[in-house]
Amino acid sequence: MRFLSALMPRETRFFALFDRHGACVSEGGRTAAELVRRYADREQRAVLIARIGEIERSADKITYETVSLLHKTFITPFDRNDIHRLISTMDDILDLIQDAAESMHLFDIQTLPPEALRMAEVLDACCERVHAAVGLLSSMDNAPRALALAQEIDALESEADALMRSGISKLFREEQDVRQLIKHKNVYEYLENAIDKCQDVANVIEAVVVENV
């Protein structure tokens, strides 16, 4: 019993790391939505794109800490592969948010497609729920709420799919400039891919809950 007790502080560190990374994901989603909302302001646009890069780098450090801890820990709070998948997929969300933001700058996009704001808002909502859900994993008493949040992310991802189909359809019908069409299509795809990664996190959370309740 003393041996197991000695391991517990290391186990609980995983949950602190998940929560810290989740906070980065939540801030990344919120900043992406603010970027799209204030995109016409060139000065604010530059500030927000830079902030997204800072958030992504902070999250990378937490991912590294988590993987390092995983290699050093003999007894983990749940399956090692699930821990690795969870932190890696959370990191993918921020990678894709950063890709979306940087593409707006690199492609010199001056205006955003009409559905971009709603998609960014959906991404923000998904990221907020990712943070909330991973924060519940420290106790399986929280399983029903964690599963409910995962289902909410699934529903938001379905909404994003519909928004993207509608937006791309409108682009092909109305946009005459091929270069502009390609740029706007890329914005949709980056946002959609980030939302898809939120759903992947939800799937990992569901698997962890099912295996451990």
ChimeraX commands (.cxc) that place a marker at each C-alpha (Angstrom):
marker #1 position 0.00,0.00,0.00 radius 0.5
marker #1 position 2.83,2.43,0.84 radius 0.5
marker #1 position 4.37,1.69,-2.58 radius 0.5
marker #1 position 1.14,2.53,-4.36 radius 0.5
marker #1 position 0.66,5.66,-2.27 radius 0.5
marker #1 position 4.12,6.84,-3.25 radius 0.5
marker #1 position 3.11,6.62,-6.90 radius 0.5
marker #1 position -0.08,8.64,-6.52 radius 0.5
marker #1 position 1.51,12.13,-6.72 radius 0.5
marker #1 position 3.02,11.20,-10.07 radius 0.5
marker #1 position -0.33,9.91,-11.29 radius 0.5
marker #1 position -2.16,13.09,-10.36 radius 0.5
marker #1 position 0.40,15.13,-12.31 radius 0.5
marker #1 position -1.13,13.80,-15.54 radius 0.5
marker #1 position -4.45,15.41,-14.71 radius 0.5
marker #1 position -2.78,18.74,-13.95 radius 0.5
marker #1 position -1.00,18.55,-17.31 radius 0.5
marker #1 position -4.26,17.72,-19.13 radius 0.5
marker #1 position -5.91,20.71,-17.48 radius 0.5
marker #1 position -3.06,23.06,-18.37 radius 0.5
marker #1 position -3.10,21.89,-21.97 radius 0.5
marker #1 position -6.88,22.12,-22.04 radius 0.5
marker #1 position -6.61,25.74,-20.92 radius 0.5
marker #1 position -4.31,26.38,-23.90 radius 0.5
marker #1 position -6.81,24.71,-26.23 radius 0.5
marker #1 position -9.63,26.82,-24.81 radius 0.5
marker #1 position -7.63,30.03,-25.15 radius 0.5
marker #1 position -6.58,29.05,-28.68 radius 0.5
marker #1 position -10.20,28.55,-29.74 radius 0.5
marker #1 position -11.26,31.79,-28.12 radius 0.5
marker #1 position -8.40,33.72,-29.79 radius 0.5
marker #1 position -9.17,32.17,-33.19 radius 0.5
marker #1 position -12.78,33.33,-32.93 radius 0.5
marker #1 position -11.61,36.80,-31.91 radius 0.5
marker #1 position -9.21,36.84,-34.88 radius 0.5
marker #1 position -12.02,36.11,-37.32 radius 0.5
marker #1 position -14.34,38.56,-35.58 radius 0.5
marker #1 position -11.80,41.41,-35.73 radius 0.5
marker #1 position -10.12,40.44,-38.97 radius 0.5
marker #1 position -10.74,43.79,-40.68 radius 0.5
marker #1 position -8.48,45.49,-38.09 radius 0.5
marker #1 position -4.99,44.82,-39.48 radius 0.5
marker #1 position -3.19,45.76,-36.26 radius 0.5
marker #1 position -5.37,43.51,-34.11 radius 0.5
marker #1 position -5.09,40.77,-36.71 radius 0.5
marker #1 position -1.29,40.73,-36.36 radius 0.5
marker #1 position -1.50,40.75,-32.55 radius 0.5
marker #1 position -3.97,37.85,-32.46 radius 0.5
marker #1 position -2.03,35.74,-34.97 radius 0.5
marker #1 position 1.10,36.22,-32.86 radius 0.5
marker #1 position -0.82,35.30,-29.70 radius 0.5
marker #1 position -2.03,32.05,-31.28 radius 0.5
marker #1 position 1.62,31.17,-32.01 radius 0.5
marker #1 position 2.52,31.80,-28.36 radius 0.5
marker #1 position -0.34,29.60,-27.14 radius 0.5
marker #1 position 0.69,26.79,-29.49 radius 0.5
marker #1 position 4.30,26.90,-28.26 radius 0.5
marker #1 position 3.16,26.82,-24.63 radius 0.5
marker #1 position 1.02,23.78,-25.39 radius 0.5
marker #1 position 3.96,22.05,-27.10 radius 0.5
marker #1 position 5.94,22.33,-23.86 radius 0.5
marker #1 position 3.08,20.75,-21.90 radius 0.5
marker #1 position 2.84,17.93,-24.45 radius 0.5
marker #1 position 6.56,17.30,-24.02 radius 0.5
marker #1 position 6.20,17.28,-20.23 radius 0.5
marker #1 position 3.34,14.80,-20.47 radius 0.5
marker #1 position 5.16,12.39,-22.78 radius 0.5
marker #1 position 8.28,12.62,-20.61 radius 0.5
marker #1 position 6.24,11.85,-17.50 radius 0.5
marker #1 position 4.60,8.95,-19.30 radius 0.5
marker #1 position 8.01,7.39,-19.98 radius 0.5
marker #1 position 8.98,7.72,-16.31 radius 0.5
marker #1 position 5.76,6.50,-14.71 radius 0.5
marker #1 position 5.28,2.81,-13.96 radius 0.5
marker #1 position 1.60,2.96,-12.97 radius 0.5
marker #1 position -0.55,5.39,-14.96 radius 0.5
marker #1 position -4.08,6.54,-14.07 radius 0.5
marker #1 position -5.42,4.93,-17.26 radius 0.5
marker #1 position -4.12,3.21,-20.38 radius 0.5
marker #1 position -0.76,4.59,-21.53 radius 0.5
marker #1 position -1.79,4.66,-25.18 radius 0.5
marker #1 position -4.92,6.65,-24.30 radius 0.5
marker #1 position -2.82,9.17,-22.38 radius 0.5
marker #1 position -0.52,9.58,-25.38 radius 0.5
marker #1 position -3.43,9.83,-27.83 radius 0.5
marker #1 position -5.24,12.34,-25.65 radius 0.5
marker #1 position -2.36,14.80,-25.24 radius 0.5
marker #1 position -1.20,14.38,-28.86 radius 0.5
marker #1 position -4.67,14.98,-30.29 radius 0.5
marker #1 position -5.19,18.00,-28.06 radius 0.5
marker #1 position -1.89,19.33,-29.40 radius 0.5
marker #1 position -3.10,18.73,-32.96 radius 0.5
marker #1 position -6.03,21.09,-32.33 radius 0.5
marker #1 position -3.67,23.96,-31.59 radius 0.5
marker #1 position -1.36,23.05,-34.48 radius 0.5
marker #1 position -4.32,23.38,-36.84 radius 0.5
marker #1 position -5.52,26.63,-35.25 radius 0.5
marker #1 position -2.03,28.01,-35.77 radius 0.5
marker #1 position -2.01,26.73,-39.37 radius 0.5
marker #1 position -5.33,28.51,-39.98 radius 0.5
marker #1 position -4.05,31.78,-38.52 radius 0.5
marker #1 position -0.72,31.67,-40.32 radius 0.5
marker #1 position -2.35,30.80,-43.64 radius 0.5
marker #1 position -4.44,33.97,-43.38 radius 0.5
marker #1 position -1.20,35.96,-43.17 radius 0.5
marker #1 position 0.90,33.96,-45.64 radius 0.5
marker #1 position -1.82,33.90,-48.30 radius 0.5
marker #1 position -2.40,37.65,-47.78 radius 0.5
marker #1 position -6.12,37.10,-47.21 radius 0.5
marker #1 position -7.82,40.49,-46.94 radius 0.5
marker #1 position -11.38,39.33,-46.31 radius 0.5
marker #1 position -12.79,36.13,-44.88 radius 0.5
marker #1 position -15.60,34.00,-46.32 radius 0.5
marker #1 position -19.06,34.56,-44.82 radius 0.5
marker #1 position -19.37,31.31,-42.86 radius 0.5
marker #1 position -15.88,31.67,-41.33 radius 0.5
marker #1 position -17.13,33.51,-38.23 radius 0.5
marker #1 position -19.74,30.92,-37.35 radius 0.5
marker #1 position -17.21,28.14,-37.93 radius 0.5
marker #1 position -14.73,29.92,-35.67 radius 0.5
marker #1 position -17.43,30.26,-33.03 radius 0.5
marker #1 position -18.15,26.52,-33.30 radius 0.5
marker #1 position -14.42,25.84,-32.93 radius 0.5
marker #1 position -14.33,28.06,-29.85 radius 0.5
marker #1 position -17.28,26.16,-28.35 radius 0.5
marker #1 position -15.62,22.81,-29.07 radius 0.5
marker #1 position -12.33,23.93,-27.50 radius 0.5
marker #1 position -14.12,25.14,-24.38 radius 0.5
marker #1 position -15.78,21.73,-24.04 radius 0.5
marker #1 position -12.48,19.91,-24.59 radius 0.5
marker #1 position -11.00,21.82,-21.66 radius 0.5
marker #1 position -14.02,21.10,-19.48 radius 0.5
marker #1 position -14.09,17.40,-20.38 radius 0.5
marker #1 position -10.40,16.68,-19.77 radius 0.5
marker #1 position -10.71,18.44,-16.43 radius 0.5
marker #1 position -13.26,15.81,-15.38 radius 0.5
marker #1 position -11.05,12.77,-16.04 radius 0.5
marker #1 position -9.44,12.82,-12.60 radius 0.5
marker #1 position -12.51,11.09,-11.18 radius 0.5
marker #1 position -14.83,8.60,-12.84 radius 0.5
marker #1 position -17.58,10.08,-10.67 radius 0.5
marker #1 position -17.58,12.73,-13.39 radius 0.5
marker #1 position -18.15,10.17,-16.16 radius 0.5
marker #1 position -21.74,11.19,-17.06 radius 0.5
marker #1 position -20.78,14.87,-17.46 radius 0.5
marker #1 position -17.62,13.99,-19.44 radius 0.5
marker #1 position -19.68,11.83,-21.81 radius 0.5
marker #1 position -22.27,14.60,-22.18 radius 0.5
marker #1 position -19.55,17.07,-23.15 radius 0.5
marker #1 position -18.14,14.60,-25.67 radius 0.5
marker #1 position -21.59,14.29,-27.22 radius 0.5
marker #1 position -21.91,18.07,-27.39 radius 0.5
marker #1 position -18.63,18.21,-29.29 radius 0.5
marker #1 position -19.96,15.59,-31.72 radius 0.5
marker #1 position -23.07,17.72,-32.32 radius 0.5
marker #1 position -20.97,20.84,-32.90 radius 0.5
marker #1 position -18.77,18.96,-35.35 radius 0.5
marker #1 position -21.87,18.00,-37.33 radius 0.5
marker #1 position -22.91,21.66,-37.41 radius 0.5
marker #1 position -19.44,22.59,-38.69 radius 0.5
marker #1 position -19.74,20.01,-41.48 radius 0.5
marker #1 position -22.99,21.61,-42.61 radius 0.5
marker #1 position -21.48,25.12,-42.43 radius 0.5
marker #1 position -18.50,24.05,-44.49 radius 0.5
marker #1 position -20.65,22.40,-47.18 radius 0.5
marker #1 position -22.83,25.48,-47.36 radius 0.5
marker #1 position -19.86,27.85,-47.44 radius 0.5
marker #1 position -17.94,25.98,-50.13 radius 0.5
marker #1 position -21.07,25.61,-52.23 radius 0.5
marker #1 position -21.60,29.37,-52.02 radius 0.5
marker #1 position -17.97,30.02,-52.96 radius 0.5
marker #1 position -18.23,27.95,-56.13 radius 0.5
marker #1 position -21.49,29.62,-57.07 radius 0.5
marker #1 position -20.56,33.21,-56.34 radius 0.5
marker #1 position -16.78,33.74,-56.24 radius 0.5
marker #1 position -15.40,34.72,-59.65 radius 0.5
marker #1 position -11.75,35.09,-58.63 radius 0.5
marker #1 position -10.18,31.60,-58.59 radius 0.5
marker #1 position -7.32,32.66,-56.31 radius 0.5
marker #1 position -9.76,34.12,-53.81 radius 0.5
marker #1 position -11.85,30.97,-53.98 radius 0.5
marker #1 position -8.83,28.80,-53.17 radius 0.5
marker #1 position -7.80,31.05,-50.27 radius 0.5
marker #1 position -11.27,31.06,-48.74 radius 0.5
marker #1 position -11.66,27.31,-49.24 radius 0.5
marker #1 position -8.40,26.80,-47.34 radius 0.5
marker #1 position -9.70,28.89,-44.41 radius 0.5
marker #1 position -12.79,26.69,-44.19 radius 0.5
marker #1 position -10.71,23.52,-44.35 radius 0.5
marker #1 position -8.27,24.56,-41.61 radius 0.5
marker #1 position -11.13,25.51,-39.27 radius 0.5
marker #1 position -12.98,22.29,-40.07 radius 0.5
marker #1 position -9.86,20.18,-39.49 radius 0.5
marker #1 position -9.34,21.78,-36.07 radius 0.5
marker #1 position -12.97,21.02,-35.18 radius 0.5
marker #1 position -12.48,17.42,-36.37 radius 0.5
marker #1 position -9.56,17.12,-33.95 radius 0.5
marker #1 position -11.81,18.27,-31.13 radius 0.5
marker #1 position -14.10,15.41,-32.04 radius 0.5
marker #1 position -11.11,13.04,-31.99 radius 0.5
marker #1 position -10.39,14.20,-28.43 radius 0.5
marker #1 position -14.03,13.55,-27.55 radius 0.5
marker #1 position -13.67,10.01,-28.92 radius 0.5
marker #1 position -10.60,9.39,-26.72 radius 0.5
marker #1 position -12.46,10.72,-23.67 radius 0.5
marker #1 position -15.40,8.43,-24.39 radius 0.5
marker #1 position -13.03,5.45,-24.71 radius 0.5
marker #1 position -11.28,6.30,-21.41 radius 0.5
marker #1 position -14.61,6.63,-19.58 radius 0.5
marker #1 position -16.01,3.38,-20.99 radius 0.5
marker #1 position -12.85,1.48,-20.07 radius 0.5
marker #1 position -12.61,2.84,-16.53 radius 0.5
marker #1 position -16.11,3.18,-15.10 radius 0.5
marker link #1:1,2 radius 0.2
marker link #1:2,3 radius 0.2
marker link #1:3,4 radius 0.2
marker link #1:4,5 radius 0.2
marker link #1:5,6 radius 0.2
marker link #1:6,7 radius 0.2
marker link #1:7,8 radius 0.2
marker link #1:8,9 radius 0.2
marker link #1:9,10 radius 0.2
marker link #1:10,11 radius 0.2
marker link #1:11,12 radius 0.2
marker link #1:12,13 radius 0.2
marker link #1:13,14 radius 0.2
marker link #1:14,15 radius 0.2
marker link #1:15,16 radius 0.2
marker link #1:16,17 radius 0.2
marker link #1:17,18 radius 0.2
marker link #1:18,19 radius 0.2
marker link #1:19,20 radius 0.2
marker link #1:20,21 radius 0.2
marker link #1:21,22 radius 0.2
marker link #1:22,23 radius 0.2
marker link #1:23,24 radius 0.2
marker link #1:24,25 radius 0.2
marker link #1:25,26 radius 0.2
marker link #1:26,27 radius 0.2
marker link #1:27,28 radius 0.2
marker link #1:28,29 radius 0.2
marker link #1:29,30 radius 0.2
marker link #1:30,31 radius 0.2
marker link #1:31,32 radius 0.2
marker link #1:32,33 radius 0.2
marker link #1:33,34 radius 0.2
marker link #1:34,35 radius 0.2
marker link #1:35,36 radius 0.2
marker link #1:36,37 radius 0.2
marker link #1:37,38 radius 0.2
marker link #1:38,39 radius 0.2
marker link #1:39,40 radius 0.2
marker link #1:40,41 radius 0.2
marker link #1:41,42 radius 0.2
marker link #1:42,43 radius 0.2
marker link #1:43,44 radius 0.2
marker link #1:44,45 radius 0.2
marker link #1:45,46 radius 0.2
marker link #1:46,47 radius 0.2
marker link #1:47,48 radius 0.2
marker link #1:48,49 radius 0.2
marker link #1:49,50 radius 0.2
marker link #1:50,51 radius 0.2
marker link #1:51,52 radius 0.2
marker link #1:52,53 radius 0.2
marker link #1:53,54 radius 0.2
marker link #1:54,55 radius 0.2
marker link #1:55,56 radius 0.2
marker link #1:56,57 radius 0.2
marker link #1:57,58 radius 0.2
marker link #1:58,59 radius 0.2
marker link #1:59,60 radius 0.2
marker link #1:60,61 radius 0.2
marker link #1:61,62 radius 0.2
marker link #1:62,63 radius 0.2
marker link #1:63,64 radius 0.2
marker link #1:64,65 radius 0.2
marker link #1:65,66 radius 0.2
marker link #1:66,67 radius 0.2
marker link #1:67,68 radius 0.2
marker link #1:68,69 radius 0.2
marker link #1:69,70 radius 0.2
marker link #1:70,71 radius 0.2
marker link #1:71,72 radius 0.2
marker link #1:72,73 radius 0.2
marker link #1:73,74 radius 0.2
marker link #1:74,75 radius 0.2
marker link #1:75,76 radius 0.2
marker link #1:76,77 radius 0.2
marker link #1:77,78 radius 0.2
marker link #1:78,79 radius 0.2
marker link #1:79,80 radius 0.2
marker link #1:80,81 radius 0.2
marker link #1:81,82 radius 0.2
marker link #1:82,83 radius 0.2
marker link #1:83,84 radius 0.2
marker link #1:84,85 radius 0.2
marker link #1:85,86 radius 0.2
marker link #1:86,87 radius 0.2
marker link #1:87,88 radius 0.2
marker link #1:88,89 radius 0.2
marker link #1:89,90 radius 0.2
marker link #1:90,91 radius 0.2
marker link #1:91,92 radius 0.2
marker link #1:92,93 radius 0.2
marker link #1:93,94 radius 0.2
marker link #1:94,95 radius 0.2
marker link #1:95,96 radius 0.2
marker link #1:96,97 radius 0.2
marker link #1:97,98 radius 0.2
marker link #1:98,99 radius 0.2
marker link #1:99,100 radius 0.2
marker link #1:100,101 radius 0.2
marker link #1:101,102 radius 0.2
marker link #1:102,103 radius 0.2
marker link #1:103,104 radius 0.2
marker link #1:104,105 radius 0.2
marker link #1:105,106 radius 0.2
marker link #1:106,107 radius 0.2
marker link #1:107,108 radius 0.2
marker link #1:108,109 radius 0.2
marker link #1:109,110 radius 0.2
marker link #1:110,111 radius 0.2
marker link #1:111,112 radius 0.2
marker link #1:112,113 radius 0.2
marker link #1:113,114 radius 0.2
marker link #1:114,115 radius 0.2
marker link #1:115,116 radius 0.2
marker link #1:116,117 radius 0.2
marker link #1:117,118 radius 0.2
marker link #1:118,119 radius 0.2
marker link #1:119,120 radius 0.2
marker link #1:120,121 radius 0.2
marker link #1:121,122 radius 0.2
marker link #1:122,123 radius 0.2
marker link #1:123,124 radius 0.2
marker link #1:124,125 radius 0.2
marker link #1:125,126 radius 0.2
marker link #1:126,127 radius 0.2
marker link #1:127,128 radius 0.2
marker link #1:128,129 radius 0.2
marker link #1:129,130 radius 0.2
marker link #1:130,131 radius 0.2
marker link #1:131,132 radius 0.2
marker link #1:132,133 radius 0.2
marker link #1:133,134 radius 0.2
marker link #1:134,135 radius 0.2
marker link #1:135,136 radius 0.2
marker link #1:136,137 radius 0.2
marker link #1:137,138 radius 0.2
marker link #1:138,139 radius 0.2
marker link #1:139,140 radius 0.2
marker link #1:140,141 radius 0.2
marker link #1:141,142 radius 0.2
marker link #1:142,143 radius 0.2
marker link #1:143,144 radius 0.2
marker link #1:144,145 radius 0.2
marker link #1:145,146 radius 0.2
marker link #1:146,147 radius 0.2
marker link #1:147,148 radius 0.2
marker link #1:148,149 radius 0.2
marker link #1:149,150 radius 0.2
marker link #1:150,151 radius 0.2
marker link #1:151,152 radius 0.2
marker link #1:152,153 radius 0.2
marker link #1:153,154 radius 0.2
marker link #1:154,155 radius 0.2
marker link #1:155,156 radius 0.2
marker link #1:156,157 radius 0.2
marker link #1:157,158 radius 0.2
marker link #1:158,159 radius 0.2
marker link #1:159,160 radius 0.2
marker link #1:160,161 radius 0.2
marker link #1:161,162 radius 0.2
marker link #1:162,163 radius 0.2
marker link #1:163,164 radius 0.2
marker link #1:164,165 radius 0.2
marker link #1:165,166 radius 0.2
marker link #1:166,167 radius 0.2
marker link #1:167,168 radius 0.2
marker link #1:168,169 radius 0.2
marker link #1:169,170 radius 0.2
marker link #1:170,171 radius 0.2
marker link #1:171,172 radius 0.2
marker link #1:172,173 radius 0.2
marker link #1:173,174 radius 0.2
marker link #1:174,175 radius 0.2
marker link #1:175,176 radius 0.2
marker link #1:176,177 radius 0.2
marker link #1:177,178 radius 0.2
marker link #1:178,179 radius 0.2
marker link #1:179,180 radius 0.2
marker link #1:180,181 radius 0.2
marker link #1:181,182 radius 0.2
marker link #1:182,183 radius 0.2
marker link #1:183,184 radius 0.2
marker link #1:184,185 radius 0.2
marker link #1:185,186 radius 0.2
marker link #1:186,187 radius 0.2
marker link #1:187,188 radius 0.2
marker link #1:188,189 radius 0.2
marker link #1:189,190 radius 0.2
marker link #1:190,191 radius 0.2
marker link #1:191,192 radius 0.2
marker link #1:192,193 radius 0.2
marker link #1:193,194 radius 0.2
marker link #1:194,195 radius 0.2
marker link #1:195,196 radius 0.2
marker link #1:196,197 radius 0.2
marker link #1:197,198 radius 0.2
marker link #1:198,199 radius 0.2
marker link #1:199,200 radius 0.2
marker link #1:200,201 radius 0.2
marker link #1:201,202 radius 0.2
marker link #1:202,203 radius 0.2
marker link #1:203,204 radius 0.2
marker link #1:204,205 radius 0.2
marker link #1:205,206 radius 0.2
marker link #1:206,207 radius 0.2
marker link #1:207,208 radius 0.2
marker link #1:208,209 radius 0.2
marker link #1:209,210 radius 0.2
marker link #1:210,211 radius 0.2
marker link #1:211,212 radius 0.2
marker link #1:212,213 radius 0.2
view
